[in-house]
Each structure stands twice: as structure tokens, then as C-alpha cells.
Amino acid sequence: MTGKTVHDADPYWQTYYNDAFQFGMGTEDILQALAAVPAVHTWCDLGSGSESLLWSIPLTAHHLIAVDIDPERLAILSRFAARRQPRPAYETALTLCNRTGADFAQRCRALAGTIVADCLASPALPLAPASTDLITQFGLLGLTTDPPHFLDAWRRAHAPLAPGGWCAGANWIPEPSRQHGRVALTDRLYRHAFADAGIRPHLLRRVASSDPQFPSLWLYLGRKQ
């Protein structure tokens, strides 16, 4: 896999998305942005890890496909969906988004499948072109190594997006000692990626985070033209 997340699968889940909701790290900003996405039929979460159901809370999507290179993270996601019971951090997210436990159970049922694939290096994702109404990624494209790699991964990530479909995502910016081997994300680079993929940006902003390892993040929302 290109790049590494801050923890392996289970420690990452336990640190960020199990117990109390961690305010100030950008999660609430992402949830608020996702609330602007209209209801969709098919949603694909790329580099999903185990957290797709957190991002599902403000969304309305009938079918979710989670794609990740790590089968352990996908297994955590599938087990969590099967239980249909939100953990403490998710309960806070439900409150923030004015959702109920029944709403969360519906989102768990929407998980239609998982796919093991490298979203940063595969020649093409195992998804038909123009087949998806919403494509998201949270942290994935920040693992690219340089602007050409970012633009190539962005282009392939959004090839399955249908005309009129939406994309949304966020990428955390590490503090300098963790920056080596990661792309330097900028407003200009994102706008180049949007234009290259024929996507009109509706939101693009940098958000401060209280996480000392990742003190800010880029958040975006766009629609395929």
C-alpha cells in the first residue's frame, strides 16, 4: 500500500471512532458538509477503512460499496454493520446530524458489499464507468506521494462517477515530521484535479484540527458536470 495511516486497523478504530466523539479534529465539519449531499442510489467509499458507517450518518444512500486494500478494516466494517448498534462516538454523530438509532440501522443495511482493491495503484477500480452517484474518500488521497500521483489517483477514483453525481472527501495534513513521502496538498492542486475530472467544486476549504499529528485538513464537495 502507498503511504500508511497513523495506526493499524484495530488500534485506529479504538483511537478515533470507538469511545467519546473527538470534537475539533474535523469530523464534525465533514459530517456537516456531507449533509448537503442529496439522496443517492449508489455510494462508493474509497479507501474506506472501517469508518464508512460514520460518514453514512448524514447521508441518504440506498447501496454502499466500501473499497479498501486492507481486508481487516473491511472485516471490522462488516461486523459493525451486522450488529447495527452505534458505538459512543457514533451516537454523538447521530445527535449532531439529527438522526436516530433506527436511521443508523438503515444505514447498516445499506452496506451492499466490500471490495479489496488498492485505490492508489490499481490501473482501474473494479467499478463500471459512470455507475456511481456518490464517491467519497476520507484520508485516502492524502497518502499519494506527489502531485502527479494525486492527480492520477483522483482521476481513476472518479471515473465511476455518473454525470450529475457527487463527490466528497477530506484529507488530513500531517505535521512536518510526518510529511515525508506524502503529497503537499494545496488549493491549486485540488482545483486542477476537479477541472481534470470534469467536476465542479461546491466546497473547498482548509480546516484546523486539534490533532497534533494532523493539525489541519482539506475538505471538499463537488458535482460531476
Summary of the structure (lengths in Angstrom):
residues: 225
radius of gyration: 16.0
end to end distance: 31.3
largest distance: 43.3
contacts: 745
relative contact order: 0.17
helix: 35%
strand: 27%
